[in-house]
Amino acid sequence: MTKLTKKEKLQLVLELVALTTNQRAGFMAANGMPVSLSNKGQVRERVADALEDGEFGYEAIIAYLDSVVPWGKQHVYLFKGPKGSLTKTWKKKVWVMDHLKSNAAAIHELVGAPAFVGLPDELTPTSVDVTSKRFAIDMVRRREWFEREPEFDESSETLAGEPVELRAFVHRVVRNFVAFEWDLTTNTAMLRISQLAGGVRYENVKQEFATLVNDWLDLATFAIIDLHPSILKLLELEKKGSGITRAHDYEVLTTAGRSVSSSSYANDVSVFGEKLTDEVYNSITSTAVGNVGNFFWLPRTGNPLSEDLRVVLVGSKDRVNFTAPSNEKIVRSVLSDIRKHCR
């Protein structure tokens, strides 16, 4: 494990504490702490005490964050793989290992031997998985920003009696998780980026990843999936009564360059169902392009959902936004649905 500074150790504890009660449950149970403990202050105290007593180390926190955060709030890019046969290259483990050894020795060393990395200033690989069916690499990087928090504002005055307003900002620090996975059987891939502050552009993170791996993996040979078709197809399915989602709002673009949008008055109410707005939708969708779809994926027979899950498809950015923490089965199921309707 990389040597951690005192501040990094504190930030790792804070990130563990910041998880939802359900996200923390596995860690709490494995280390003999109350799973239902929800007060973040109390959770922090219990974790700090356990660390001081040597019940577990920081590598245990890192390993747990690496297993949970990738399936939390995130943004996802979907790809089609490179053209041509992969049989003698990426599907052949011996070839992959030789390729990495020759072009990316540090990546080669991570195959089957993940590193426990804290909060590096640059995007840093942590694990690599190589089989004949799958290639995957995970990376982390420290990201920080200041977030407005009015609760901690204060007021005072100068000696002359002039009012002074002290506006509070919380210094947020997170381990940003970036995961690339290439299904060699279907020749499809995805790049998942854990959620960041509003000022960070996910396109820049994607480019940062592409630049880092460019010597041994050319991301430019992967074709990004166009999400526009799936937005309209999901809306059409819902309108016909056979939907797998419920749309809260949408935006479509007309051939003349106009933007048309509609929204329901509540999350649990479909955007469809009112004659006037439905007629507007019907009149333009034969030639329109889906630009944004704010959907709730619905539990149904055959999928792992137990409750509605809000997922936003941003066609203009070719990006899928999971707005709430989830788990691997659910994320994969939703992404499979989206791919199916992008064709």
HELIX and SHEET records of a PDB file:
HELIX    1   1 LYS A    6  ALA A   18  1                                  13    
HELIX    2   2 THR A   21  ALA A   30  1                                  10    
HELIX    3   3 LYS A   40  GLU A   52  1                                  13    
HELIX    4   4 TYR A   58  VAL A   68  1                                  11    
HELIX    5   5 VAL A   69  TRP A   71  5                                   3    
HELIX    6   6 LYS A   93  ASN A  103  1                                  11    
HELIX    7   7 ALA A  105  LEU A  110  1                                   6    
HELIX    8   8 PRO A  150  PHE A  152  5                                   3    
HELIX    9   9 TYR A  202  VAL A  213  1                                  12    
HELIX   10  10 LEU A  219  THR A  221  5                                   3    
HELIX   11  11 HIS A  228  LYS A  239  1                                  12    
HELIX   12  12 LYS A  275  ILE A  284  1                                  10    
HELIX   13  13 GLY A  315  LYS A  317  5                                   3    
HELIX   14  14 GLU A  328  LYS A  340  1                                  13    
SHEET    1   A 6 THR A 124  VAL A 130  0                                        
SHEET    2   A 6 ARG A 134  ARG A 148 -1                                        
SHEET    3   A 6 PHE A 169  ASP A 183 -1                                        
SHEET    4   A 6 THR A 188  SER A 194 -1                                        
SHEET    5   A 6 GLN A  74  LYS A  80 -1                                        
SHEET    6   A 6 ALA A 223  ILE A 224 -1                                        
SHEET    1   B10 THR A 124  VAL A 130  0                                        
SHEET    2   B10 ARG A 134  ARG A 148 -1                                        
SHEET    3   B10 PHE A 169  ASP A 183 -1                                        
SHEET    4   B10 THR A 188  SER A 194 -1                                        
SHEET    5   B10 GLN A  74  LYS A  80 -1                                        
SHEET    6   B10 ARG A 319  PHE A 322 -1                                        
SHEET    7   B10 LEU A 309  VAL A 314 -1                                        
SHEET    8   B10 VAL A 289  TRP A 297 -1                                        
SHEET    9   B10 THR A 245  LEU A 253 -1                                        
SHEET   10   B10 SER A 259  SER A 263 -1                                        
SHEET    1   C 2 GLU A 154  GLU A 157  0                                        
SHEET    2   C 2 PRO A 163  LEU A 166 -1                                        
END                                                                             
